[in-house]
Amino acid sequence: MSFTVGIGIITYNRVGLLSDTIDRVRALTRTPDAALVVADDGSTDGTLAMLRDKRIPVVTGVNMGIAWNKNRALFLLSRMLGCETTILLEDDTSPVRAGWETEWINAVRRWGHVNFAGGWMREHFVSGAGSAADPVLSSMVTAQCSAYSADSLTFGGYLDPRFKGYGHEHVEHTRRLIRAGYGGTDAVIDGQEKVRYYMIDGDLAVAPSKSYFDSEQEQRNLHLARRIMGEQGYRTPWGADTEMRQFRSEIESAMSEGPERFRLTAASGTSRPGQASAPGLLTRLFRRT
């Protein structure tokens, strides 16, 4: 079994935001063979109970930090389910237009990897319209939504699991993918590397949310990023053998009921291609924005 697109929603202890994002993804995704999974980093706020009620598949384990949790979704969707394109949404980021995923799929087919052109990043935009055909070239990158081809992960690897907690893991990963030929440019100009990240608008909105920023974690990750930023080489989603066994156990548990359970299905009362629209549901979804 394989899917055109896999959507992974990354979460930790934000059950309300996560529930809203799931509803919007279900209501607005139009690709018939799409997969959906939530990667949960050990939430303790009722997240797992909510996912059971909504019948949403989850890959989870003890709290390991953002890099590990994103790898849960990336590996499961790309490697285990054979998704041509994998889109990662943070739980505070959700679609605002029906068929939102199409532009991300088109961008990944063209560039291998793209990120979200959030409006607050405009001062760093160098050029580009923000479309799949003409992405923004930006001197900085943000992580609310990112999309990956299977090839980009095959050759560039996953987020480095040495990043613990919060901070810099996404920048290092995207820079590594760019050096592998996906998602940007890194030309040397006047003796300095000028990195430009490919970013698209992507029909998304970011909701206000509680941050789990920790200055000690951020500084530790910053030191790691400075040490390894220029290194190439494939990264597995785990480090030592003990981590491999832990990661494998999490993936096997998530896959234990088979791949078909990850197929994205509309929530009750939500329209899909060929069905009548459901304005009442969409009105409820967008009343908060």
C-alpha positions as CSV (number, residue, x, y, z in Angstrom):
1,M,0.0,0.0,0.0
2,S,1.2,3.5,-0.8
3,F,-0.4,7.0,-0.6
4,T,0.0,10.1,-2.6
5,V,0.3,12.3,0.5
6,G,0.8,11.6,4.2
7,I,-0.1,14.3,6.7
8,G,1.5,14.1,10.2
9,I,0.3,16.4,12.9
10,I,2.9,17.0,15.6
11,T,1.7,17.5,19.2
12,Y,2.4,17.8,22.9
13,N,-0.1,18.7,25.5
14,R,-2.3,21.0,23.4
15,V,-5.4,18.8,23.1
16,G,-7.8,21.7,22.1
17,L,-5.6,23.0,19.3
18,L,-5.0,19.5,18.1
19,S,-8.7,18.7,17.9
20,D,-9.4,21.8,15.8
21,T,-6.5,21.1,13.5
22,I,-7.6,17.5,12.9
23,D,-11.2,18.8,12.1
24,R,-9.8,21.2,9.5
25,V,-7.5,18.7,7.9
26,R,-10.4,16.2,7.7
27,A,-12.8,18.8,6.3
28,L,-10.4,20.4,3.7
29,T,-8.1,17.7,2.4
30,R,-9.2,16.6,-1.1
31,T,-6.6,14.0,-2.2
32,P,-8.4,10.7,-2.3
33,D,-5.5,8.5,-1.2
34,A,-4.2,10.6,1.7
35,A,-2.9,9.2,5.0
36,L,-3.1,10.9,8.4
37,V,-1.3,10.3,11.7
38,V,-0.8,12.2,14.9
39,A,2.7,12.1,16.4
40,D,2.2,12.6,20.1
41,D,5.3,13.2,22.4
42,G,3.9,11.7,25.6
43,S,1.0,14.1,26.3
44,T,-0.7,14.0,29.6
45,D,-3.7,16.3,29.0
46,G,-6.2,13.8,27.5
47,T,-4.8,13.9,24.0
48,L,-4.9,10.1,23.5
49,A,-8.5,9.8,24.7
50,M,-9.5,12.5,22.3
51,L,-7.8,10.7,19.4
52,R,-9.5,7.5,20.3
53,D,-12.9,9.3,20.3
54,K,-12.1,10.7,16.8
55,R,-10.6,7.4,15.6
56,I,-7.4,9.1,14.6
57,P,-4.3,6.9,14.4
58,V,-1.4,7.9,16.6
59,V,2.3,7.1,17.0
60,T,3.5,7.9,20.5
61,G,5.9,7.2,23.3
62,V,7.6,8.9,26.2
63,N,8.5,12.6,25.8
64,M,11.6,12.8,23.6
65,G,11.5,16.3,22.1
66,I,10.6,17.8,18.8
67,A,13.2,16.1,16.6
68,W,12.3,12.6,17.8
69,N,8.6,13.2,17.6
70,K,8.8,14.6,14.0
71,N,10.8,11.5,13.1
72,R,8.0,9.3,14.3
73,A,5.6,10.8,11.7
74,L,8.2,11.2,9.0
75,F,9.4,7.6,9.2
76,L,5.9,6.0,9.5
77,L,4.4,8.0,6.7
78,S,7.3,7.9,4.2
79,R,9.0,4.6,5.0
80,M,6.2,2.4,6.4
81,L,3.2,3.7,4.3
82,G,5.1,4.7,1.2
83,C,3.8,8.2,1.0
84,E,5.0,10.1,-2.1
85,T,4.8,13.4,-0.2
86,T,4.9,13.8,3.6
87,I,3.5,17.0,5.1
88,L,4.2,17.8,8.8
89,L,1.9,20.3,10.5
90,E,2.5,21.5,14.0
91,D,-0.7,21.3,16.1
92,D,-1.3,25.1,16.0
93,T,-1.2,25.2,12.2
94,S,-4.1,24.3,10.1
95,P,-5.5,24.6,6.5
96,V,-7.9,27.4,5.5
97,R,-8.9,26.3,2.0
98,A,-10.3,23.1,0.4
99,G,-7.6,21.3,-1.5
100,W,-4.8,23.0,0.5
101,E,-2.5,20.0,0.2
102,T,-2.3,20.2,-3.6
103,E,0.2,23.1,-3.6
104,W,2.4,21.3,-1.1
105,I,2.4,18.2,-3.2
106,N,3.2,20.2,-6.4
107,A,6.0,22.0,-4.6
108,V,7.5,18.8,-3.3
109,R,7.4,17.1,-6.7
110,R,9.3,20.1,-8.0
111,W,11.8,20.9,-5.2
112,G,11.9,17.8,-2.9
113,H,11.4,19.8,0.3
114,V,9.6,23.1,1.1
115,N,8.7,25.1,4.3
116,F,5.9,27.5,5.2
117,A,6.2,31.1,4.2
118,G,4.7,32.6,7.4
119,G,3.8,36.3,7.1
120,W,5.9,37.2,10.2
121,M,9.0,36.1,8.2
122,R,8.6,38.7,5.4
123,E,11.6,40.8,6.3
124,H,13.7,37.7,5.5
125,F,12.1,37.1,2.1
126,V,14.5,37.7,-0.8
127,S,12.4,36.9,-3.8
128,G,9.5,34.7,-5.0
129,A,5.7,34.7,-5.0
130,G,5.3,31.8,-2.5
131,S,3.8,29.3,-5.0
132,A,5.0,25.9,-5.9
133,A,6.2,27.2,-9.3
134,D,7.8,30.3,-7.7
135,P,8.6,29.7,-4.1
136,V,9.8,32.4,-1.7
137,L,13.5,32.3,-1.3
138,S,14.1,33.2,2.4
139,S,17.3,33.8,4.4
140,M,15.5,32.3,7.5
141,V,13.2,29.3,8.0
142,T,10.3,28.4,10.3
143,A,8.9,25.0,11.2
144,Q,5.1,25.3,11.4
145,C,4.6,23.3,8.3
146,S,7.2,21.4,6.2
147,A,6.9,18.9,3.3
148,Y,9.2,16.2,2.1
149,S,9.6,13.9,-0.8
150,A,10.5,10.3,-0.1
151,D,13.8,10.9,-2.0
152,S,14.8,13.8,0.2
153,L,14.6,11.6,3.3
154,T,16.3,8.7,1.6
155,F,19.4,10.8,0.7
156,G,19.3,13.5,3.4
157,G,18.0,11.5,6.4
158,Y,15.9,12.4,9.3
159,L,16.1,15.1,12.1
160,D,19.1,14.5,14.2
161,P,17.9,12.8,17.4
162,R,20.7,14.4,19.4
163,F,18.6,17.5,19.6
164,K,16.6,17.2,22.7
165,G,13.6,19.3,23.7
166,Y,13.1,22.5,21.7
167,G,15.3,24.5,19.3
168,H,17.4,24.4,16.1
169,E,16.6,20.8,15.1
170,H,14.6,21.9,12.0
171,V,17.2,24.4,10.8
172,E,19.9,21.8,10.9
173,H,17.7,19.3,9.1
174,T,16.7,21.6,6.3
175,R,20.2,22.8,5.8
176,R,21.3,19.2,5.4
177,L,18.5,18.5,2.9
178,I,19.6,21.6,0.9
179,R,23.2,20.3,0.7
180,A,21.7,17.0,-0.6
181,G,19.9,19.0,-3.3
182,Y,16.4,19.5,-1.8
183,G,14.5,22.6,-0.7
184,G,16.8,25.5,-1.3
185,T,20.2,26.8,-2.4
186,D,23.5,27.3,-0.6
187,A,25.7,29.2,-3.1
188,V,29.0,30.6,-1.9
189,I,29.0,34.4,-2.6
190,D,32.0,36.5,-1.7
191,G,33.5,33.6,0.3
192,Q,30.3,33.1,2.4
193,E,27.6,30.5,2.2
194,K,24.3,32.2,1.4
195,V,21.5,29.8,2.2
196,R,18.1,30.4,0.7
197,Y,15.2,28.3,1.9
198,Y,12.3,27.5,-0.5
199,M,9.0,28.4,1.2
200,I,5.3,28.5,0.0
201,D,2.2,30.2,1.4
202,G,0.4,26.9,1.5
203,D,-3.1,28.1,2.5
204,L,-2.4,27.8,6.2
205,A,-3.2,29.7,9.4
206,V,-1.3,29.6,12.7
207,A,-3.3,30.0,15.9
208,P,-2.0,31.6,19.1
209,S,-0.7,28.9,21.3
210,K,1.3,28.1,24.5
211,S,5.0,27.7,23.9
212,Y,7.2,25.1,25.5
213,F,10.3,27.1,25.0
214,D,13.0,26.3,27.5
215,S,16.1,28.5,27.4
216,E,18.4,25.8,28.8
217,Q,17.3,23.3,26.1
218,E,17.6,26.0,23.4
219,Q,21.2,26.9,24.4
220,R,22.2,23.2,24.5
221,N,20.7,22.6,21.1
222,L,22.3,25.8,19.7
223,H,25.8,24.5,20.8
224,L,25.0,21.2,19.0
225,A,23.8,23.0,15.9
226,R,26.9,25.1,15.7
227,R,29.1,22.0,16.0
228,I,27.4,19.9,13.4
229,M,25.7,22.4,11.0
230,G,28.2,21.9,8.2
231,E,28.3,18.1,8.4
232,Q,26.6,16.0,5.7
233,G,25.8,12.3,6.1
234,Y,22.6,10.4,6.5
235,R,20.9,10.5,9.9
236,T,18.7,7.7,11.2
237,P,15.8,8.7,13.4
238,W,17.6,7.2,16.3
239,G,21.1,7.2,17.8
240,A,22.4,4.2,19.8
241,D,21.0,0.7,19.5
242,T,18.8,1.2,22.6
243,E,17.2,4.2,20.9
244,M,16.7,2.1,17.7
245,R,14.8,-0.5,19.7
246,Q,12.7,2.2,21.4
247,F,11.8,3.8,18.1
248,R,11.1,0.5,16.4
249,S,8.8,-0.5,19.2
250,E,6.8,2.8,18.8
251,I,6.5,2.4,15.1
252,E,5.5,-1.3,15.4
253,S,2.9,-0.4,18.0
254,A,1.4,2.3,15.7
255,M,1.4,-0.1,12.7
256,S,-0.1,-3.1,14.6
257,E,-3.6,-2.8,13.2
258,G,-2.3,-2.5,9.6
259,P,-1.8,0.4,7.1
260,E,-5.4,0.9,6.1
261,R,-6.3,2.5,9.4
262,F,-4.2,5.5,8.4
263,R,-6.3,6.4,5.4
264,L,-7.7,9.9,5.9
265,T,-11.5,9.8,6.0
266,A,-13.8,12.8,6.4
267,A,-15.4,13.4,9.8
268,S,-19.2,12.7,10.0
269,G,-21.0,15.4,8.1
270,T,-17.9,16.6,6.2
271,S,-17.9,16.8,2.4
272,R,-15.4,14.8,0.3
273,P,-15.0,15.0,-3.5
274,G,-18.3,14.1,-5.2
275,Q,-20.3,14.7,-2.0
276,A,-22.5,17.5,-0.9
277,S,-20.9,20.4,1.0
278,A,-21.3,20.8,4.7
279,P,-21.3,24.6,5.4
280,G,-22.4,24.1,9.0
281,L,-19.2,22.2,9.9
282,L,-16.9,24.7,8.0
283,T,-18.6,27.6,9.8
284,R,-17.9,26.1,13.1
285,L,-14.3,25.4,12.2
286,F,-13.6,28.9,11.0
287,R,-15.5,30.8,13.6
288,R,-12.4,30.9,15.8
289,T,-10.1,32.5,13.2
